[in-house]
Amino acid sequence: MTEGYALLKSNPAEAKKRFLKAAEIDSTNFYVQRQLGFIYLQEQDYPRSLQRFQAAERLSSTDVVRLQIAYVLNQMGKKDESKAILAELKYSESAYIRTQAELQEEAAGRAAASLKSWPRLYSEIFYDTRWQSTFFNINFQIGEYLGKSRQFGLYGVAAVATDTKSSGGAVPTIISDNSLILGGGLRINALKGLVIEVQEGIAYHLVEPPSAPRVENDFRVVGVYGNGLYAPFELHSNVKFPFRPYLDFYSSVGYYNRYHNSIGFFQLRPGFRAVEVSRTVADAYAFGKVTLDTGHEFYNNVFETGAGLRVTPNVYFGLHLVGEYIHGTYLDVSPESTAQREALYPHTYDGFRFMVILDTTF
């Protein structure tokens, strides 16, 4: 067991094996059962963590172990059982336990409140070699669900999209939306994986457009659907090359009154988990993307294929470092769009994108 403790930091996977072996030899060892509870808790395997902490508590009932049991129960969604234990622990003889019990209650209250709200920050900053420009897409949304079903919610949003190449003047160059949007709307969780948002707001053009006012109404109705089969994550300190496959699908279809257009985007991305070490993972993937619209704008009707590598430094944080190779083809959906495209760009294009993506809730 001493060796197991020594390995907890340097090799958690091996330490876990040692403690499991010790538990097989002597299941009545309080310290082994408690340590396995902590190990499974770190892995976020809450059912096994609860099982081990409860086994330790049966061997020797201590307020420290009961505090851990309350925490695990709360993580499993068993709020009432957790609250009952915390209510007793607030009268513990230990000042430390009393304080921790109160802090857990406060944290549980904040977590319960977060189930009713969704403060979310999505930031995508990338350099595109085709355009030789850096793009910034940042979206902050905060909302509140109406009722326990969490099917309907109201939200406010602030979003900015810009780049380092677009410019105004007599002959403007605009390669992205270049706007600041403030608005609010209704969110509908229609089905698993399907979210519909009806949003009203105003848009301020950061680069003055040649044929539109600087400030415009921005109304949109957008449906987003995503689903997939994802590679499982295992926490371990040593480097592994699991090569576990995954597949995800993402799509959005919406009407945007500022563009007088409906736009659809569809992406299929098969890949595999290439590397795991501690909380860091690296995924390699291929992708196919298609964008279509009803207004037959040539830049909204493209098909792209390519491959990428995504490194996630900490799977619990939401930061991703991504590099992609892209080969694109304009679909030329009408004679007018073909003529517009031919005056500016060839039929196909290639390039690399290097992205820093932050997608987090808090």
N, C-alpha and C positions, 0 to 999 in steps of 0.2 A: 504493500500500500504506500510505503514511503516513496518508492520509485514512481508511483502514479502521481503523487503530489509534485514531485520534481519535474515531471513531464508536462504539467498542465499548461505552462506558457510556451515551452519549446516545441512540443508535439502533442496537441490536444487529442488528436485521433488515437494515438498510442496510449495516452493517459486514460482515455475512455475504455479502451480494451482492458487495461489493467484493473480498473475499478469494477468493470463487469465481471471479470474473472474472480475478483475478491468477493463480489456479491454471491457468485455461484458457490464459492467455498464456504462462506459464512453470511447467510442472509440476515442474521440478527445483529450485524455490525452497524450501529447507528451512524458512524462517520462515513462509511462507504455509501449507505443509502442517501445520506444528505448530499454528499459530493456528486453523486449521480444525478440528483435533483438539480443541482447547479449546472452540471454539464448539459443536461437536456434543456434547461432554461436558456442557456446561451445559444443553443441550436434552434431555439424557438419551437421545440417539440414539446408543447405544453401538456398533452395527455401523459406522456412518459415522465415528464418532470413532476407532475402532480402525483403520479403513482409512487415515485421514489420519495418525495417529501412526506407523503402520507405514511409510507412505510417507516421512515425515520421517526415521525411523530408518534406512531404506535409504540416504537421501541423506547422513546424518551421524549415526553411532551415538553417542548420548550417554546417560549414566545418567539424566539428567532425563527424557528421552523414554521410556526403558525403564521408568522408574517409573510414568509415566502409562499405558503399555501394560499393565503389571501390574494397575493399578487398574481399567482398563476391562475387561480379561479377567475379573476377579473379579466385576464388576457383571453381566457376561453369563453368569455361572455356570460359566465355564471355570476352575475352581479350581486344577486341577493345573498348567495352563500359567502361571497367575499365580504360584503358589507357586515354580515353578522359576525364574522371573525374579527374584523377591524373594530367593530363597536366594543367587543370585549377587550381587545388589546389596548384601547385607549385608557384602560384602567390598570395596565401592567405596572408592576413594581419598578420596571426599568424606564427611566426617563427617555432613553434612546428609543426604545420600542414604542412608547407613547407618541413621541414626535414622528417616527416613521409611519405609524398607523394613521396619524392625521394627514401627513403628506400624501400617503396612498389614497386616502379618501378624496383629497383635493384633486389629485391627478385623475382619479376615476371620474370625478365630476366634470373635469375639463374634457376627458375622452368622450364622455356621454354627450357633452355639448357639441363636440366635433362631428359626431354622427349626424347632427342636425344641420351642420354647415360644411362648406367645402372651400376654405381659402386655398387657392392653387396658383402657383407661379410656374409658367412655362417660358423658358428662354432658349432660343436657338440662334447662335452666332456662328457664321461659317464663311469661309473664303472659297470662292468659286474660280477655278483657273480659266474657265471659258470666258467669264465676264471680267476677270481680273479685278474683282471687287469683293469687299466684305459686306455681308448682309446681316441685319439685326432684326429678329422677330421676337418680341417680348409681349407676353400676355399675362395679366394678373386678373384673377376672377375670385370674387368672394360672394357666397350665397347662403341661403337658409332654406332647408327643406320644410315643406308644409305637412305636418303630421308624421306619424311614426312609420308609415309605409315608405317614405322617402321616394315616392314616385314623382311628386311635383315639387319644384323649388323656384325661388326668385333669386336673382343675382345681379350684381353690378360688375362691370368690366372696364379695364383700361388696357389698351393695346397700342403698340407702336411697331411699324414695319418700315425699315429704311435701309439704305446702302450707301457706300462711299463713292459711287460713280455717277449716280443720277444728278442732273443739273437742270435748271430752268433757263430762262432767257428766250431770245428770239427763235432759236432752234433747240428746243429742250431735248435732253436725253433722260428718259425715265425707264428703268429696267426693273423696278419693283413698285409696290403699292405706295410707298413713301407717305404714310398717313399716321395720324394719331387719332384713335377712336376712343370715345367715352360713351358708355351706354349701360343698358340693363335689359333683363329679359326673363323669360320663363323657361325653365329646364324641365323636360319630361323624360323620366327613365322608363321608356316604353317596354322594352324587353331586355333580357340579359345581353349586355354588350351593345345595346342600341340606345343612344341618347339623342333627343331632339331638342334644339334650342331655338326659341323665337325671340329675336333681339331687336331692340330699337335704340338708336343712338345718333351721335353726330361724328363726322369725320373732318379733321383739319388736314389739308394737304401740306406736307412739309416742303415739297417742291411744287411751285405754282404750276398747275396744269394749263396747257394751251387753250383748252376749250371747255373749262368747267370752273365754277366758283371755288374759292379757296376753302370754304366751309360748306359741307353738304350733309343732308340727311343720310343716315346709314341704317337701313332696315334689312334684316336677313332672317331666313328660316333655313336651318341647317340640320340635317340628320347625320349622325356619325355612328358607324358600326365597326367594332373590332373584336376579334376572337383569335384563338390559336392554341397550339400545343407547345408548351414551353419546357425548356430544359430545367430539371430540378436543381436546386442549389444545396451544396453541402459545405458546412463550415469546417475548414481544416487549415493548419499552418503550412503544410508542405505543398509544393507545386504538384498539380495533377493535370493530366491531359485527357479529360473524360470523353471528348468527341460525341457528346450526347446531341442528337438531332432535335431541332425545333422548327415550327412553322407558324407564322402569324399572318393575319389578313387584316387590312385596315381600309376603310372607305368613308368618304363623306360626299354628300349630295346636298346642294343648297341653292336657294334663290337669293340674289343680292341686288337690291334695287339701285344701288349706286352705280353698278355696272350694267343695269338693265339686262341681266343675264343669269342663267342657271348653269352651275358648274359642278361636275362630278369628278372625284378622284378615287382611284382604286389601286391598291398595292398588295402584292403577294410576296412574302419574304421567307424562303426556306434557308436554314442555316444549321450550325452546330456550335456547341459550347467547346471552344478550343482549349482554354486554360482556366484553372481555378487555383487561387492561393489566398488563404484567409478570406476576407470579404471582397476580394478583387476577382473579377472574371473578364474574359475576353471571348467574344463571339464573332465568328466569321459567317458571312451570308452572301447569297445572291438575291437579286430582286427584279421584279417586273412592275412597272408603274404605267398607268394610263390616265390621262386627263382629257375630259371631253366637255364641251359646252353647247348650249343651244344657240348662241349668238354667232357661232362659226368664226371666232377670233383665232387667227392662226396660232398664237402663243398659248391658247387654252386647249389645243388639240394636239397632244404629243404622246408618244410612247417611248418609255425609257427602260433600259435594262442595264445591269451592272453588277458589281460586287463590292462588298465593304467589310471593314473590320471595326468592331465597337468594343472599346475598353471601358469597363465600369469600375472605378477605383473602390467604391464602397456600395454594395448592393442595397444598403438601407438608406442611402442618401439621395439618389436620383440624378447624379451627375454622370454624363457619358461623353467620352471622347471618341469621335467617329471619323473615319476616312473612307471615301467612296470613289470608285471609278464609274462614270456614267456615259453611256452611249444613247443618244436620243434621236428620234425620227419625228419630223412634223408630219401629221396625218393628212394635211391638205384636203379638208373635208368639203370645200366648195371652190369654185373657180375664183371667187373674190379673195378668199383667204390665201389661196395659192399664189395669186398675183401679188398680194401684200407681202407674203413671206419671201417670194423670189426677189423682190426689190431690196431685201435686207439681209437674208440669211440663206445658206445652202440647205438642202433637204435634210441632212443629218448633221450631228455635232457630237463632239466628245469632250470630256473634261474630268477634273477631279474636284471633290469637295472635302474640306477639312472642317469638322464641326465640333463645337462645344455646346452640349445640350444639358439644360437643367430642368427637370420636371419633378416638382416636389409639392407636397401639401404640408400645412402646419397649423 
